[in-house]
Amino acid sequence: MDRRSFTLGTLGLAAGLTAPLPALAQTPDYRGPNVILVRFGGGVRRAETVDEAGTWAPYLRHVLAPRGTFIPDLRIDKLEGVNTSHAEGTLNLLTGRYLAYRDASEFLTDRLEPTEPTLFEYLRSAFAIPSHQVLLINGEDRPQEEFFTFGAGDHFGIDFRSEMLSLHRYKLYRTRMQLAEGSLTDDARLALEDERTRLLTIDPRGATPDPSPEVEAFWARWRQAFGDTGFKNPRGDRLLTELSVRAMAELKPRFLMVNYQDPDYVHWGNPSHYTRAIAIIDEGLQRLVATADADPFYRDNTIFVITPDCGRDANPLAEVPFQHHFNSRSAHETWAVIFGPGIAKGVIDKPVDQSAIAPTIAAAMGFAAGRAEGRAVEEIFL
């Protein structure tokens, strides 16, 4: 019996032992460490990230990796049907399972919805944490990942979702405010109504609740700082860093996931789009860690988990370099850096499965990811 068959065979018992408490039961306040999960880009190879000589992310490799546990060989299992891509890899990280989604894709639009509980749902079902303190920061070019705040199955669901900070969510706020202000010409109003309709149709579930008052206030301050044009605020992964550090200052999330994405621009065919994007994420990590180290709420009480969603192919004959859709070995090879209070310093010199990330985060925060098929990496804990 292989690892996955054995684990799946025990899930019925595990799920029963970790089922959510009745809605009326009181959940305890959260007193564990904060966790910041950084998805290091839309697919990166180890050669350009954690190789000591070839890295384009020197802060990650030479400063952060020695602060905690470095896992140089994190692998995506080669199961039938498992794709090495961004949405799939992100859901592997959030659920601790493979193939834990349903495909609701349309023509030229990939869209996956989780069918198993996410870390957001596990955490908020276990502890009394408000939604604005469990956040997902998403990129403007990955609107399909707006669906990852809660799962579609018959488990914890929407009541235990995370909230989302993204340019898409800001545009929803901005268009609503502009329409309510009533200072538009007829033509401008019609154009704005069309824009808002397009934004709303991105999520056809019709079940996403309005942002909390705290997130509404966050967007009000963002609008005051950057205006309505979109010309003043950062773009790409620099936008995600700006959203993250402002969220840390204003919303104080206990669990924050940052979905960096820009290395995927290599699909346009220029390798420098890829390597420069890695360097920009490395700069973003410096801001995130500096913000945490300077804030008493986060200093000495925050665990960082940094890992890619998937790897990259290493096919020198491909017309466009650094793909990840050919299911090659290197596309299944990733890595992780984990550091913070209670985390040992060292290198794990054996393969670790990607499905271990979710239960490892759960163990660090003091809850059970009962339907994860991976197992926590126990040796990282002091």
N, C-alpha and C positions, 0 to 999 in steps of 0.2 A: 504494500500500500504506500503510495507516494505521500509527500507532505500535505499536498492540498486535499487529497481524499481523506486522510486521517483528520485534518482540521475540520473539514466540512462535516464529517461524521459526528463531531463533538459539538457542533454549533447549536443543535436543538437544546441540549442541556445548558450550554452557556447562555443562550438567549433567554431561557426560562429563569436562570439565576439573576440575570441583569435586566429583566423587563422593567419598563418605566413604572414609577410609582403611580397610584391613582391620582387623578387630577387634584383632588382635595387634600392630598397629603402634603405636608409642609416640607419643602426642600431646604437644606442647610445653606447658610452663606458660604461663599467660596473663600478659602483662606490659603490656597496653594500658590505656586508661582505663576506669574504671567508667562505666556508662551507666544512667541512670534515665529510663525512658519513662513518661510520665504521660498516660494517656487522660483528657483534660479533660472528664469527664462523659458522660452518656448523651445526646449530641446537644445542641449549642449553636449559636446563631447568632452571626455575627461582630458584629452590632449590640450585643449585650449583653456581649461578651467582649473584642474587640480594637479596637472603635471607641473612639477616644480620649475622646470626650465622653460616650458612653453606657455605658461599661463598668461592670459590677458586679464586675470583677476588677482593681482598680487596681494591685495589686502585680505581677500578670502583665504588664499593659500598660505601666506606667510605670517599673517597676524591672527586671523580668527581660528583656523584649524588647530594651532597649538594651544588655544584657550580651552579646548575641550576634547571631545571624541571625534576623530576623523575616520569615516567609513569610506575607503577608496573604491570598494567593490560592492555597490548596491545594484541589485539586478532585478529587471522586470522579467517575470517568469515567461517562458516560451510556451504558454498554453494555447490551444487551438482557439482562435477568435480574438486573442489579445493583440491589440494594435499599439504600436509605439507612437503615440501622438499625444497632443496637449490635453484635450478634454479627458481622454481615457486615463492618462498618467495622473492628472490632478485628482480624479475620482479614486484612483488607487490610493493616493495619499490621504484623502479625506475619509474613506470608508474602511481601509485596511483589507479590501477585497478586490479581486479581479472580476471584470464583467458585471459590475454592480450598477448597471444602468439600463435604461431602455432607450432605444434609438428613435427619436422623433424628428429625424433629419428631413429636410425638404430639398428640392433641386438647388444645387450649389450652396447649400447651407447645412453644415453639420450641427446637430443639436442633440445632446445627451442629457437625460434626467436621471439623477441617482435613484436607485430602487432600494438602497440600503441606507441605514442611518449614517449621517455624516458626523464628524467630530463636533460640529456646532450643536447638533441635536443631542448627542450623548452628554455634552458638557452642560447644556442648559436644562436638560431633564434631571441631571444629578444635583445641580446647585442653583441657588436663587441668584442668577446673573441676568441683568436686564439686556435686552436685545442690542442696545447700542454699545455694549461692552464685549460683544462677540462680532467681529467685523471681517468681511472679505473685501479686499481692495482689488478691483478688476480693471483690465486694460480696455481702452476704447475700441481696439480692433478685435476683441474677443467677446462680443456681446452674448454669444451662446453660453458663456460661462456665468452669466447672470442667473442661471437656473440652479446653481450649485448651493444656494443658501439653505435649502431643505430638500429632503427626498420625496419621491412620489409614491413610496410604498405605504403599507398600513402600519407604520411605526410612529415615531415621535412626531414628525411632520412640522407643519407651519408654525405651531405654537412655540417651537423651540428653535426657530430659524436663526441664522445670523442676519445682520443687516449688511447692506452693500454700499460701498463708496466707489463710485466710478463716474466717468464723464457722462455715461448714459443716464445714470440716476440724477446727476446734476442737471442735465438737460430736461428731464422730467420735472424737476423742481422749478427750473427757470421758466419753462413755457407755462407752467401753471400760474406762477407769479405774474408773468407778463400779461396773460389773459385776464387775470383778476384785477390788474391795475387800471384797465380800461382807458389807456391813453393812446391806443393804436388807431391808425386809419383803417378803413374797411379792407383794403388790399393787404395791409400788414397783418391784420387779424386773421384773414383767410389763410395766408401763408403760414402763420404761426399755428393755426389749428391743424393744417395739413402736417406740419412738422411733428406736432404732438401726437397725432394719430399714428404716424409712422413709428414713433418711439414706443407707443403703447402696444403696437402689434408685434414687437419683438418678443414679448412674453405673452403667448396666447392662452396661458393657463387661467388668467383672470383671477388668480387667487393671491397675488402678492399684496400684502397689506401696505398701507401708507407708512412712510418712515416715522419713527418715534419722534417726539418733540425735540429730543436731544439732537437727532440727526437733522431735523428741519432747521434747528438753530445753527448747526454746523454749516449747512448749505447757505444760510443767510449770510454768515460771516465770509464764506468763500465768495459769494457773489459780490459782496462789498469790496473784497480785496481784488478780484479779477474781472468783475464786470460780466457783460452778456455777450461780448463779441467772440470770445474764444481765442483772441489774439494775445492776451496777457498771461494766461496760465501756461505752465509747462505742458509738453506733449510727450507721448510715448511713455517709456518707463520712468522718465524724470517726473511725469505727472503722478505716477503711482508712489514715488518716493515722497513727493510733496503732500499728497493725500495722507500718507502714512504718518509722517512726522506731525502733521496738524492734528490728525486723529489721536495720536498718543498724547499730545498736549491738551486737547479739548475734551475728548471722550473717554480717555483712560481705558482702552480695551484690555480685558484680561486675556483674551485670545484674539490674535490678529493674524490673518493670512494675506500675504502680498503676492499676487500672481504676475510677476514680471514676464514679459512676452517678446521683447524686441529682437532677440537672436533669430526669430523665425522670419525676419525680413530677408534672410539669406535666400529665401525662395525666389526673390527677384533676380538672383544670379550673381550678385556681387559679394565675394567673401568678406570684404571689409564691413558690410552691413552686419555681419555676424560677429566678427571680432570686436568691432567698436561697441556693439550692443552689450557684449560681455563686460567690457570696461565700464560702461555706464551703470550696469547693475552693481559692479564692484564699488563704484562711487556712491551709489544708493545705499549699499550696505554700511559704508562708513557713516553716512548720516543717520541711519536707523540705530546703529550701535552707539554712536555718540549721543544721540537723543536719549536712549535708554540709560546710558552711563551717567548722564547729567541730571536725570529726573529721579527724585527720591521714591516716586511710585514704582519705578522700574529698576533702579539701581540695586544690584545684589538680590533681585527677586524676579529675574526674567531669564527664561531659557529660550535661546534661538535654535531653530531647526532649519537648516538651509539645504535644499536638495532640488534637483531638476525634476520636471515632469517626465522627461524621456531623454534618451541619448540622441546621437546623430549617426547616420551611415558614414562609412569611410570608403566610399567608392570613387577612386580617382578617374574612372571613365564616365561618370555621370556628367551630363551637360551642365546641370546646375549643382554646384558642390554642396556638401553637408545636408543631404536630405535625411528624412527619418521614416519614410513610408515603405522601405523595402524589407523591413523585418530582419535586418542584418544583426550580427552579434553586437556590434558597437552601439546600435540603436537601443539595445536592451541593457547596456552598461551605463549606470549612473554612479552617483556618490552622495554622501551626506556629511555635513559638519554640524555637530550639536554641542553647544556650550552653555554654561550658566551655572547657577547654584545647584549643588548636588550632582553635577555631571563630572565624571572622571576625565582626566587628561590622558590621551594615548591614541593609538591606532588599532582598529580592529582588522586583523590580518586574515580574514576569512570572508567569503561571500555572505551578504545579508540580502534578504528579499525585500523588495519595495513595499510589500504589504505589511512589513514590520513597523513602518513609520507611524501609522495611526495608533496602534496599541502602545507604542513607546510613548507618544505624546499623552495618551490616556493615563498610562502609569505615572508619568511625571506630574500630572494634574490631579490624580487621585480619583479617577472614575474608570469604569470598565467599558471598553468598546466590545460589547458582547457578541456582535455578529461579524467582527473582523476575523479573517482567516489567518492573518499573520500573527506572530508572537512578538511581544516586546523584547527589545534588545537589552536584556537585564544587565549585561556587563558594563553598560555606560554609566550606571548609577553608583555613587559612592556608598 
